[in-house]
């Protein structure tokens, strides 16, 4: 008696492929979650540190503008005073 040892179960490759895709997707998600939780993904932000407080980022941008010559030292001091006044105003409220 012959027990259909040929291609009788050809449809069995579909669940196998789906299971393999699920395993690969789970590994990718695990890697992404681990890199985010350890802070390794910060290099993908294009150089901007989105975790820095806004006033520090604003001050950094102001310093960069001074270095590039976009603002004069006098304008830099005035803008820096404005930033610090705004920060003090937010901390009081």
C-alpha positions, 0 to 999 in steps of 0.5 A: 500500500502506498501512503502518498509520499509525494507532494500531497501536503504541498499546502504545509509550506504556508504555515511554515513561512508565516511562522518564520516571518513571525519569528523574524519580526519578533527578533527585529522588534526585540532589537529595536526595543533593546536599542531604544531602552539602552540609548544606543539609538540616539545617533540616528537623530541627525545630530540633534539631541532631542533628550536635552532640555529646550533651553540648553538646545536654544543656547547651543543654537545661539552659540552656533550662530555666534560662531558662524557670525550670524549674530554679533557678540552684543546680540548674543548677550541680549538674546542670551539674557532673553533666554535666561529671563524666559527660563526664570519666568517659567520656573516661577510659574 
